[in-house]
């Protein structure tokens, strides 16, 4: 072997660890400098129990330990907590600040580590939950159809001057209803997207209700059979979450992409098993995930388990097959006009993926989604519509068991709704089912119960954003708010009152959805309990 080659190899072996050491040291120094210069350093917040992990460990179970509520009582609606190596992260419960951040989505996208985690869960970075910027604009064009902002009961002096509207939204179009003593949520934007509009239009969703009825009836019969098969003084116990998860999986399979899971009958389906592996793996907490936030080079060294790799291959194989099958169906009926998509009952199937593919193939080439992007929508439908829905329904049933008066009232309302319905003619009772569906959709008391359940038991408990502007001033409520005292705003660590939050690029913002929904400052002393089932006035 040549001495020159030996010397070069030795030099490379020596240089490699030096490179990695220099990289980590420079990244670490950059992190410390960013923390030192961050304008968030003037904000108050809880002490950090760990130099390495900050408050992250205690926040891992924040849905159950009431942590954010305690912090709010001590530090107000706007404060900082500590992340990796003491990095400051903004947390705010202030509704005006939250509206500003979420209303400027492209200036405040999801952080890379959040998108990576979601990508692991939904099988890629190309789904609607993970794309940002121009790709998101192409998948869901920002054709704003309606902008509404519910102001909770504390906002006596709310005005348009206090609000920062979305980009492109006329402030005069914003409806404001202060002093509303009822469940109130922040509805930021109701999108009217062009490509996915046919799939998510009200008329098309209504065309899918036979699927909902069929699976609801099937689940009811299973539960009745279970109850009847175990007579005795002690009623049988049913795992509602498990059964509702099976039902919602069946529904999202048929309504989402025309796939039959048959989970209510059998739990042996390779696509369901693959998604279960991917979803459970993505939800695990790992220190390496935290390190990858600040040292992106570590993302290159990820290694999936054999089970995870096989699960991803299964999803890709079945998903690609579904897409190709639906493409062939579209090409065979190419002469059918696009207007036939909305609510259509016969052409190409009614599932969301079929409509999406048809709309995608009919779009201009520059606006078309790739096969990988369409494929990612399958796992996105599963992730967004499966466990979240079954969890929300389970918590709603639980809330009703803890509030017998509300349960009896809701039962009576639904019984009367069915009993008072005029006889409808139609083969197989389809006309009657459609009429009953319409009546249920207009049932105010049912709507109030569901809204209150979602407030108290939010399926998605928090979200995160990162500032991508060079710097910004996030507005806060100008009215009195909770611990802030008279005058609105918030108090910094020196006791000075401030009316905006100064923030710089790469600063991370946490939005604790569940804590907002249960904030006593917003909802009153009984904010933690399910009881506000009262009238809601719509805009």
ZAMARGU-4260 file (C-alpha; in steps of 0.2 Angstrom, whole numbers, plus 5000, padded with zeros to 4 digits):
<rodrens>
0) 5000/5000/5000 | 5006/5017/4996 | 5012/5028/5010 | 5002/5042/5003 | 4986/5032/5003
5) 4989/5027/5021 | 4993/5045/5026 | 4977/5051/5018 | 4966/5038/5027 | 4974/5042/5044
10) 4971/5060/5041 | 4953/5057/5037 | 4951/5046/5052 | 4958/5060/5063 | 4948/5074/5054
15) 4931/5066/5056 | 4930/5067/5075 | 4937/5084/5075 | 4924/5089/5062 | 4910/5082/5073
20) 4917/5090/5089 | 4918/5107/5081 | 4900/5105/5074 | 4893/5101/5091 | 4903/5114/5100
25) 4898/5128/5087 | 4880/5122/5088 | 4881/5123/5107 | 4888/5140/5107 | 4875/5146/5095
30) 4862/5140/5106 | 4869/5149/5121 | 4870/5165/5111 | 4853/5164/5105 | 4846/5161/5122
35) 4856/5176/5129 | 4850/5187/5116 | 4832/5181/5116 | 4819/5195/5120 | 4810/5181/5130
40) 4823/5183/5144 | 4813/5197/5151 | 4797/5186/5154 | 4793/5178/5170 | 4791/5159/5172
45) 4794/5143/5182 | 4811/5138/5188 | 4820/5125/5178 | 4822/5108/5188 | 4836/5102/5176
50) 4850/5111/5167 | 4849/5098/5153 | 4830/5095/5150 | 4823/5111/5158 | 4804/5109/5162
55) 4802/5096/5148 | 4801/5081/5159 | 4787/5088/5170 | 4778/5094/5154 | 4777/5077/5147
60) 4761/5073/5157 | 4754/5090/5157 | 4737/5084/5151 | 4735/5075/5168 | 4745/5085/5181
65) 4736/5102/5179 | 4754/5109/5177 | 4750/5124/5165 | 4735/5129/5176 | 4747/5131/5191
70) 4759/5141/5180 | 4745/5152/5174 | 4740/5155/5192 | 4758/5160/5197 | 4764/5169/5182
75) 4749/5175/5172 | 4743/5171/5154 | 4760/5174/5146 | 4777/5167/5153 | 4792/5156/5148
80) 4797/5139/5152 | 4814/5130/5149 | 4818/5118/5136 | 4834/5109/5131 | 4850/5117/5140
85) 4838/5130/5148 | 4832/5137/5131 | 4817/5149/5134 | 4801/5145/5126 | 4786/5156/5126
90) 4769/5149/5132 | 4754/5160/5131 | 4735/5157/5135 | 4731/5175/5130 | 4717/5173/5116
95) 4723/5189/5106 | 4741/5182/5106 | 4736/5165/5101 | 4725/5172/5087 | 4740/5182/5080
100) 4752/5167/5080 | 4739/5155/5072 | 4733/5168/5061 | 4750/5171/5053 | 4753/5152/5049
105) 4767/5155/5036 | 4777/5166/5048 | 4774/5154/5062 | 4775/5137/5055 | 4777/5121/5065
110) 4795/5118/5071 | 4805/5105/5062 | 4805/5093/5076 | 4786/5094/5077 | 4784/5091/5059
115) 4797/5077/5059 | 4787/5068/5073 | 4770/5071/5064 | 4779/5064/5048 | 4784/5048/5057
120) 4766/5046/5062 | 4758/5050/5045 | 4770/5041/5035 | 4780/5056/5027 | 4783/5075/5026
125) 4770/5077/5011 | 4754/5076/5021 | 4742/5091/5025 | 4748/5091/5043 | 4766/5092/5039
130) 4768/5103/5024 | 4772/5121/5026 | 4775/5137/5015 | 4772/5136/4996 | 4768/5117/4997
135) 4754/5120/5009 | 4748/5134/4998 | 4747/5123/4983 | 4738/5109/4993 | 4726/5120/5001
140) 4725/5137/4993 | 4721/5152/5005 | 4704/5156/4998 | 4697/5163/5014 | 4678/5161/5015
145) 4674/5166/5032 | 4683/5173/5047 | 4676/5173/5065 | 4683/5175/5082 | 4674/5171/5097
150) 4678/5182/5112 | 4676/5174/5129 | 4665/5183/5142 | 4679/5193/5150 | 4682/5204/5134
155) 4670/5218/5139 | 4680/5230/5129 | 4685/5220/5114 | 4686/5229/5098 | 4693/5227/5081
160) 4708/5239/5087 | 4713/5225/5099 | 4714/5212/5086 | 4727/5208/5073 | 4717/5201/5058
165) 4724/5187/5046 | 4734/5193/5031 | 4721/5197/5018 | 4706/5198/5029 | 4697/5214/5030
170) 4695/5220/5048 | 4677/5226/5045 | 4673/5208/5041 | 4677/5202/5058 | 4662/5198/5069
175) 4664/5202/5088 | 4653/5196/5101 | 4660/5201/5119 | 4652/5196/5135 | 4645/5179/5129
180) 4642/5168/5144 | 4644/5151/5135 | 4657/5139/5129 | 4668/5150/5117 | 4682/5144/5106
185) 4694/5152/5095 | 4688/5149/5077 | 4702/5157/5067 | 4698/5153/5048 | 4686/5143/5039
190) 4695/5139/5023 | 4687/5137/5006 | 4700/5127/4997 | 4699/5124/4979 | 4707/5107/4977
195) 4700/5099/4992 | 4684/5108/4992 | 4673/5095/4984 | 4679/5082/4996 | 4676/5093/5012
200) 4660/5102/5006 | 4645/5100/5017 | 4635/5092/5003 | 4649/5079/5000 | 4651/5075/5019
205) 4632/5072/5020 | 4633/5060/5005 | 4645/5050/5017 | 4632/5048/5031 | 4626/5031/5026
210) 4643/5025/5031 | 4641/5033/5048 | 4624/5026/5051 | 4629/5009/5046 | 4644/5008/5057
215) 4635/5016/5072 | 4621/5003/5070 | 4633/4989/5069 | 4642/4995/5085 | 4625/4997/5094
220) 4620/4979/5090 | 4637/4973/5096 | 4635/4982/5113 | 4617/4976/5114 | 4622/4958/5111
225) 4636/4960/5124 | 4623/4966/5137 | 4610/4953/5133 | 4623/4939/5133 | 4628/4942/5151
230) 4612/4943/5162 | 4613/4946/5180 | 4613/4959/5194 | 4630/4966/5189 | 4629/4975/5171
235) 4643/4970/5159 | 4658/4982/5157 | 4662/4988/5139 | 4678/4996/5134 | 4671/5010/5125
240) 4687/5017/5119 | 4693/5001/5111 | 4676/4998/5102 | 4674/5016/5096 | 4692/5016/5090
245) 4687/5001/5079 | 4671/5009/5073 | 4680/5025/5068 | 4694/5015/5059 | 4681/5007/5049
250) 4672/5024/5045 | 4688/5033/5040 | 4694/5018/5030 | 4678/5018/5020 | 4674/5037/5020
255) 4692/5042/5018 | 4699/5031/5005 | 4687/5017/5001 | 4696/5004/5011 | 4687/4990/5021
260) 4695/4987/5038 | 4681/4977/5046 | 4688/4981/5063 | 4671/4978/5071 | 4672/4960/5066
265) 4690/4956/5065 | 4706/4965/5072 | 4717/4956/5059 | 4721/4968/5045 | 4738/4972/5039
270) 4735/4990/5035 | 4727/4993/5052 | 4742/4984/5061 | 4755/4994/5051 | 4747/5010/5056
275) 4746/5005/5074 | 4765/5001/5074 | 4769/5018/5066 | 4757/5028/5077 | 4763/5020/5093
280) 4781/5022/5089 | 4779/5040/5084 | 4771/5044/5101 | 4786/5038/5112 | 4796/5051/5121
285) 4815/5050/5117 | 4829/5061/5123 | 4837/5059/5105 | 4822/5068/5098 | 4826/5083/5109
290) 4845/5083/5104 | 4839/5082/5085 | 4831/5099/5088 | 4847/5108/5091 | 4859/5097/5082
295) 4850/5093/5065 | 4865/5082/5059 | 4859/5069/5071 | 4843/5067/5060 | 4854/5058/5047
300) 4858/5044/5059 | 4840/5039/5062 | 4837/5020/5062 | 4820/5013/5061 | 4816/4996/5069
305) 4812/4981/5058 | 4794/4982/5063 | 4793/5000/5059 | 4801/4998/5042 | 4790/4984/5037
310) 4775/4994/5043 | 4780/5009/5032 | 4782/4997/5017 | 4765/4990/5020 | 4757/5007/5020
315) 4766/5012/5005 | 4761/4996/4995 | 4743/4997/5000 | 4742/5016/4998 | 4750/5015/4981
320) 4738/5002/4975 | 4723/5012/4981 | 4729/5027/4972 | 4732/5018/4955 | 4715/5009/4956
325) 4706/5026/4958 | 4717/5034/4945 | 4711/5020/4933 | 4693/5023/4938 | 4694/5041/4934
330) 4702/5039/4917 | 4688/5027/4912 | 4676/5041/4916 | 4686/5055/4910 | 4671/5064/4901
335) 4662/5067/4918 | 4661/5085/4923 | 4670/5091/4939 | 4653/5097/4945 | 4648/5079/4947
340) 4660/5077/4961 | 4651/5086/4975 | 4640/5074/4984 | 4640/5062/4969 | 4634/5044/4974
345) 4640/5033/4959 | 4655/5040/4950 | 4672/5034/4956 | 4666/5032/4973 | 4662/5045/4986
350) 4677/5043/4998 | 4688/5058/5000 | 4703/5051/4992 | 4694/5047/4976 | 4687/5065/4975
355) 4705/5072/4979 | 4713/5061/4965 | 4700/5066/4952 | 4701/5084/4957 | 4720/5083/4957
360) 4721/5075/4939 | 4710/5088/4932 | 4720/5102/4939 | 4734/5112/4930 | 4751/5103/4930
365) 4759/5116/4941 | 4746/5113/4954 | 4745/5094/4954 | 4751/5084/4969 | 4763/5071/4967
370) 4759/5052/4970 | 4769/5054/4987 | 4759/5069/4992 | 4743/5060/4988 | 4749/5044/4997
375) 4753/5054/5013 | 4735/5060/5013 | 4729/5042/5017 | 4739/5041/5033 | 4735/5059/5037
380) 4716/5054/5036 | 4720/5040/5047 | 4730/5050/5060 | 4718/5065/5060 | 4701/5055/5060
385) 4704/5039/5069 | 4711/5040/5087 | 4706/5059/5089 | 4688/5055/5085 | 4686/5039/5095
390) 4695/5048/5110 | 4683/5063/5109 | 4668/5052/5108 | 4674/5042/5123 | 4676/5057/5134
395) 4659/5064/5128 | 4651/5048/5134 | 4661/5049/5151 | 4655/5067/5153 | 4637/5062/5151
400) 4639/5048/5164 | 4646/5061/5176 | 4631/5073/5172 | 4615/5062/5173 | 4604/5078/5171
405) 4612/5082/5155 | 4612/5064/5149 | 4593/5063/5152 | 4590/5080/5144 | 4600/5074/5128
410) 4591/5057/5128 | 4574/5066/5129 | 4578/5078/5115 | 4584/5065/5103 | 4569/5053/5107
415) 4557/5068/5103 | 4567/5072/5088 | 4564/5055/5081 | 4546/5053/5087 | 4540/5070/5080
420) 4548/5067/5063 | 4535/5066/5049 | 4533/5049/5040 | 4545/5049/5025 | 4543/5038/5010
425) 4558/5030/5002 | 4564/5013/4997 | 4574/5005/5011 | 4570/5020/5023 | 4584/5031/5014
430) 4573/5046/5013 | 4569/5044/5032 | 4587/5042/5036 | 4592/5058/5026 | 4578/5068/5035
435) 4584/5061/5052 | 4602/5066/5048 | 4596/5084/5044 | 4586/5085/5060 | 4601/5079/5070
440) 4613/5091/5062 | 4601/5105/5067 | 4599/5099/5085 | 4606/5113/5096 | 4606/5104/5112
445) 4617/5090/5105 | 4629/5103/5097 | 4630/5111/5115 | 4635/5095/5123 | 4648/5091/5110
450) 4656/5108/5111 | 4657/5107/5130 | 4664/5090/5129 | 4677/5096/5117 | 4681/5111/5128
455) 4684/5101/5144 | 4692/5085/5135 | 4701/5092/5120 | 4707/5078/5109 | 4723/5088/5104
460) 4729/5096/5120 | 4743/5108/5113 | 4752/5114/5098 | 4769/5122/5095 | 4775/5136/5082
465) 4792/5144/5078 | 4794/5162/5074 | 4802/5164/5056 | 4801/5183/5055 | 4817/5192/5060
470) 4807/5199/5074 | 4789/5202/5079 | 4778/5210/5092 | 4764/5199/5097 | 4749/5209/5103
475) 4740/5203/5119 | 4723/5207/5127 | 4721/5225/5131 | 4707/5221/5144 | 4708/5215/5161
480) 4714/5196/5162 | 4715/5185/5176 | 4731/5187/5186 | 4737/5202/5176 | 4727/5215/5187
485) 4718/5231/5180 | 4725/5238/5164 | 4727/5222/5154 | 4743/5216/5146 | 4755/5205/5157
490) 4769/5208/5170 | 4787/5204/5165 | 4800/5197/5178 | 4804/5215/5184 | 4785/5218/5187
495) 4783/5230/5172 | 4767/5229/5163 | 4768/5226/5144 | 4756/5225/5130 | 4765/5215/5117
500) 4777/5201/5117 | 4794/5204/5108 | 4800/5189/5099 | 4814/5185/5087 | 4817/5172/5073
505) 4819/5154/5080 | 4810/5157/5096 | 4797/5143/5100 | 4779/5146/5105 | 4769/5134/5114
510) 4750/5135/5114 | 4742/5124/5127 | 4724/5121/5119 | 4718/5111/5134 | 4724/5124/5147
515) 4715/5138/5137 | 4699/5128/5137 | 4700/5126/5156 | 4707/5143/5160 | 4698/5151/5175
520) 4702/5168/5169 | 4693/5164/5153 | 4679/5153/5159 | 4676/5157/5178 | 4679/5147/5193
525) 4670/5131/5187 | 4681/5130/5171 | 4687/5113/5175 | 4670/5105/5175 | 4658/5100/5161
530) 4642/5110/5164 | 4641/5125/5152 | 4627/5116/5141 | 4618/5132/5137 | 4613/5142/5122
535) 4626/5147/5109 | 4623/5162/5098 | 4631/5159/5081 | 4638/5173/5070
</rodrens>
